[in-house]
Amino acid sequence: MAKKILIATVKPFAAQAVENVKKICSEKGYDLEIMEKYPEQNDLVKAVKSVDALIVRSDKVTKEVIDAAEDLKIVVRAGAGYDNLDCDAASARKIICMNTPGQNSNAVAELAFGMMVFMARGHFNGKPGTELKDKKLGIHAYGNVGRNVSRIAKGFDMEILAFDPFIDQQIMLDDGVKAVKTVEELYNQSDYLSLHIPSIPATQKSINRQLLTIMPQNATLINTARKEVIHEEDLIAVMQERTDLKYASDIAPVKKDELLEKFGTRVYFTPKKMGAQTLEANINAAVAAANQIINYFENGDTTFQVNK
């Protein structure tokens, strides 16, 4: 009996991405089911009952979903972050959790620069702005997205710094990036700070008063990572004290309305999370997810497993 793969996406993949996955599954003899724009979380709970594999985007794969999935062996989050997966619940059931690192990286990096230019030019309000050229760009976390940000920044003639204690500093040096030794050094020197850290207990609310207050005059913080890493109360307090500081985020803050009311064009938030919203990233992530599932079933490949 053919194994069944379910794509469950409130925010659907691009049509071309779905067609590519259909072709892959058909050629390999897998059954594919697709559930898009489902209105209730309970719809996902019901849909997973008899599937062997699950592909999601930002959909919540909770313990309730895991417990309802009687035949589930693997779930793949099409994207880099995977905090929407209950990895502990999956591990308890010996279900493999994976992400698709790198598939959305260029799309997120390009958005970061779109936001930098938008903020530098005052939301394109017709008044003189500033240029990115010769400014110092700090990259907080030098993973797949961070490296793409570095690559693009060279085209803007920016001076690039990065901090990531989990990456060999020689990698940064080989990329022409100054590897700073502390996170404080990064924030203290960066005219633009591009944030790419994951949301884990150690990072949540870690971008706080201590770091924000030491940023240079007229600095801009760009967040294409997760809202949870920002200490919003500290952000508001520091921006009230420092009328030069700017903040733009691809993830709407909890205190979005308050930030907009108090700081106007000094802040900007995309209407929806847009980092991975390109046709290319959509296709890359969907195809990678399907191939990883098939490689797991046929070859036992767990290269991108994120749980234990």
Long-range contacts (C-beta under 8 A, 24 or more apart in sequence): 2-29, 2-30, 2-31, 3-30, 3-31, 3-52, 3-53, 3-297, 4-30, 4-31, 4-32, 4-33, 4-50, 4-51, 4-52, 4-53, 4-71, 5-30, 5-31, 5-32, 5-33, 5-51, 5-52, 5-53, 5-54, 5-55, 5-290, 5-293, 6-32, 6-33, 6-34, 6-35, 6-47, 6-48, 6-51, 6-53, 6-54, 6-55, 7-32, 7-33, 7-34, 7-35, 7-36, 7-55, 7-56, 7-286, 8-35, 8-38, 8-44, 8-47, 8-48, 8-54, 8-55, 8-56, 8-59, 9-35, 9-36, 9-37, 9-55, 9-56, 9-57, 9-59, 10-36, 10-37, 10-38, 10-57, 10-58, 10-59, 11-37, 11-57, 11-58, 12-36, 12-37, 13-57, 13-78, 13-282, 13-283, 13-285, 13-286, 14-279, 14-282, 14-283, 14-286, 16-279, 16-282, 16-283, 17-282, 17-283, 17-285, 17-286, 17-287, 18-286, 20-283, 20-286, 20-287, 20-290, 21-55, 21-286, 21-287, 21-289, 21-290, 24-287, 24-290, 24-291, 24-294, 25-290, 25-294, 28-294, 28-298, 30-294, 48-72, 52-297, 53-293, 53-297, 55-286, 55-289, 55-290, 55-293, 56-84, 56-85, 57-276, 57-285, 58-84, 58-273, 59-84, 60-84, 61-85, 61-86, 61-90, 62-86, 62-89, 63-89, 66-90, 66-93, 66-95, 67-93, 69-95, 73-296, 73-297, 74-98, 74-293, 74-296, 74-297, 76-100, 76-289, 76-292, 76-293, 76-304, 77-289, 78-103, 78-285, 78-286, 78-288, 78-289, 79-103, 79-104, 79-276, 79-285, 80-104, 80-105, 80-143, 80-144, 80-145, 81-198, 81-199, 81-225, 81-226, 82-306, 83-198, 83-199, 83-200, 83-226, 85-306, 85-307, 87-306, 87-307, 88-307, 90-307, 91-307, 91-308, 96-296, 96-302, 96-305, 96-307, 97-305, 97-306, 97-307, 98-289, 98-292, 98-296, 98-302, 98-304, 98-305, 98-306, 99-304, 99-306, 100-284, 100-285, 100-288, 100-289, 100-292, 100-304, 101-143, 101-144, 101-304, 102-144, 103-281, 103-284, 103-285, 103-288, 104-145, 104-275, 104-276, 104-281, 104-284, 104-285, 105-143, 105-144, 105-145, 105-147, 105-148, 106-148, 106-280, 106-281, 107-275, 107-276, 107-277, 107-278, 107-280, 107-281, 108-145, 108-148, 108-196, 108-224, 108-250, 108-275, 108-276, 108-281, 109-145, 109-148, 109-149, 109-151, 109-152, 110-148, 110-152, 110-278, 111-224, 111-250, 111-274, 111-275, 112-145, 112-149, 112-194, 112-222, 112-224, 113-149, 113-152, 113-153, 113-156, 115-222, 115-224, 115-248, 115-250, 115-268, 115-270, 116-192, 116-194, 116-220, 116-222, 116-248, 118-248, 118-268, 119-220, 119-222, 119-246, 119-248, 119-268, 120-220, 122-265, 123-265, 123-268, 125-265, 130-218, 132-156, 132-157, 132-158, 132-192, 133-157, 133-158, 134-158, 134-159, 135-159, 135-191, 135-192, 136-160, 136-161, 136-189, 136-190, 136-191, 136-192, 136-216, 137-161, 137-190, 137-191, 137-192, 137-193, 137-194, 138-162, 138-163, 138-180, 138-186, 138-187, 138-189, 138-190, 138-192, 138-193, 138-194, 139-163, 139-164, 139-177, 139-194, 139-196, 140-164, 140-183, 140-186, 140-193, 140-194, 140-195, 140-196, 140-197, 141-195, 141-196, 141-197, 141-198, 141-225, 142-167, 142-171, 142-172, 142-177, 142-196, 143-167, 143-196, 145-196, 145-224, 146-194, 146-196, 147-175, 149-194, 149-196, 150-175, 150-176, 150-177, 151-175, 158-192, 161-186, 161-189, 161-190, 162-186, 183-211, 184-210, 184-211, 184-214, 187-211, 187-212, 187-214, 187-215, 188-214, 188-215, 188-216, 189-216, 190-215, 190-216, 190-219, 191-216, 191-218, 191-219, 191-220, 192-219, 192-220, 192-222, 193-219, 193-220, 193-221, 193-222, 194-222, 194-224, 195-221, 195-222, 195-223, 195-224, 195-225, 195-229, 196-224, 196-225, 197-225, 197-226, 197-229, 198-225, 198-226, 199-225, 199-226, 199-228, 199-229, 203-228, 203-229, 204-228, 204-229, 205-229, 205-230, 205-231, 205-234, 206-231, 207-231, 207-235, 208-234, 209-234, 209-237, 209-238, 212-238, 212-245, 213-238, 213-241, 213-242, 215-245, 217-244, 218-244, 218-245, 218-246, 219-244, 219-245, 219-246, 220-245, 220-246, 220-247, 220-248, 221-245, 221-246, 221-247, 221-248, 222-248, 222-249, 223-247, 223-248, 223-249, 223-250, 223-251, 224-249, 224-250, 224-251, 224-275, 225-251, 226-251, 227-251, 227-252, 227-253, 227-254, 232-259, 235-259, 236-262, 239-263, 239-266, 239-267, 250-274, 250-275
